């Protein structure tokens, strides 16, 4: 699958019936929705994009 924010592979593990790595990354839901606005909500962000949002949350 492809990250809707940057176009890189997102390495989603849910499609493999596993607990995805993204479940362990704390992200503000409002910021996440802003990033994927006008994009498919069925796509996951890649680790790099999700980590950027996580760092922004920790810095806030």
C-alpha positions as CSV (number, residue, x, y, z in Angstrom):
1,X,0.0,0.0,0.0
2,X,1.0,3.6,-0.6
3,X,1.2,6.5,1.9
4,X,-1.2,9.2,0.9
5,X,1.0,11.9,2.3
6,X,4.3,11.2,0.5
7,X,3.6,8.4,-1.9
8,X,6.1,5.9,-0.4
9,X,5.2,2.3,0.6
10,X,3.6,2.3,4.0
11,X,4.4,-1.3,4.9
12,X,1.0,-1.8,6.4
13,X,0.8,-5.0,8.4
14,X,-3.0,-5.1,8.7
15,X,-3.4,-6.7,5.3
16,X,-1.3,-9.6,6.5
17,X,-3.7,-10.1,9.5
18,X,-1.1,-8.8,12.0
19,X,-1.1,-6.0,14.5
20,X,0.4,-3.1,12.5
21,X,3.4,-1.1,13.7
22,X,1.3,2.1,13.5
23,X,-0.8,1.1,16.5
24,X,2.2,2.0,18.7
25,X,2.7,5.5,17.4
26,X,0.8,8.2,19.3
27,X,-0.7,10.8,17.0
28,X,-3.3,13.5,17.4
29,X,-6.4,12.5,15.5
30,X,-7.1,16.0,14.3
31,X,-3.6,16.4,12.9
32,X,-3.9,13.0,11.2
33,X,-7.2,13.9,9.6
34,X,-5.8,17.2,8.4
35,X,-2.9,15.3,6.7
36,X,-5.1,12.9,4.9
37,X,-7.8,15.4,4.1
38,X,-8.9,15.0,0.4
39,X,-7.1,11.7,0.3
40,X,-8.4,8.1,0.7
41,X,-9.1,7.5,4.4
42,X,-8.5,3.8,3.7
43,X,-4.8,4.4,3.3
44,X,-2.2,4.4,6.1
45,X,0.7,6.8,6.5
46,X,4.2,5.4,6.2
47,X,6.4,5.2,9.3
48,X,8.3,8.4,8.4
49,X,5.1,10.5,8.0
50,X,3.4,9.1,11.0
51,X,6.6,9.7,13.1
52,X,6.7,13.3,12.0
53,X,3.1,13.8,13.3
54,X,4.1,12.0,16.5
55,X,7.0,14.3,17.1
56,X,4.8,17.3,16.5
57,X,2.4,16.0,19.2
58,X,5.2,15.5,21.7
59,X,6.6,19.0,21.0
60,X,3.2,20.6,21.5
